[in-house]
Amino acid sequence: MRPIVDTHAHIYHADERRYPKIAEPLRPPEGSGDIEHLQREMAAAGVTRAVLVQTGTAYKWDNRLLAETARAQAAWATGVCTLDPAAEESVGELERLANEYNVRGLRMEPARAPSQARATFDHPGARRLWAAAERLGVVVCAHIQPRQDVTYIDQLADLLAAYPDVPVVLDHAAYPRAAEGVDSEIVGRVAALARYSNLHLKLSFAVTGSEEAYPFRDMHPILLRLIEAFRPERCTWGSDFPCELWLRGKATYQQHLAVLAEELGLSEGDQAAILNETPMRIWFPDL
């Protein structure tokens, strides 16, 4: 097995004067969630590289911790920022973060433009950022929850068609759930998006979508169906670190990895693609 890449880790910092949190943030248990904790988890699991994703539920649009950490840990990590798509200055900030801070990704979520009555995924501000991502060679991480509005998937499809040269990762594969079954509307709609060759899946939902304990066998059919639709060459794994918070204590870091590395019965070639080759091509192309 080649070195493993974790494509979804949120980080926190105990110094809230230097890195202030939003009001009523989601916090990991005390002593967990910082970069040192992530490094310990990675070392124990044999993971060598990580993609650090801005923690919006703690820092919202303030990317200072994410950017400074991504730059300091550039030998083994890169960063994904989150910016306000309604703000005119976001394009310039994306350029600054990409050029100066080892930020290679932009996480996009539905937002309400000033002229809109409700949040949408596709709007003029979003398109400004997608166009900037295309120009800068930045990866877009699409973070949508179709249960909130199923048209988010259709809007994502429109953007994928409009920006075919932008590499895109669907965060958590749009949150499929075992209770809804392998033939659910969400699984079907996500599988249908495989027709867009610039879209990749982040297989980070095995624990959160499950109704069972490890090894979360009720999620295996969904994982296998989506891997079949996108092929391993367009799938990656993410831990959802810190697992103490985001996996709600249902699984450890190593157990979450083991679902892909051991429990699904994937071939060595498919494992190598998902855990190393695909994420390295997307996130660390210079290597």
Secondary structure, DSSP 8 states (H G I E B T S, - for coil): ---EEEEEE----S-TTTS---SS-----TT-SSHHHHHHHHHHHTEEEEEEE--HHHHTT--HHHHHHHHHTTTTEEEEEE--TT-TTHHHHHHHHHHHS-EEEEEE--B--TT-SS-BSSSHHHHHHHHHHHHHT-EEEE---TTT-THHHHHHHHHHHH-TTS-EEEGGGG---GGG-TT-HHHHHHHHGGGSTTEEEEE--TTTT-SSSTT-GGGHHHHHHHHHHH-GGGEEE---BSHHHHTTTS--HHHHHHIIIIIT---HHHHHIIIIIHHHHHH-TT-
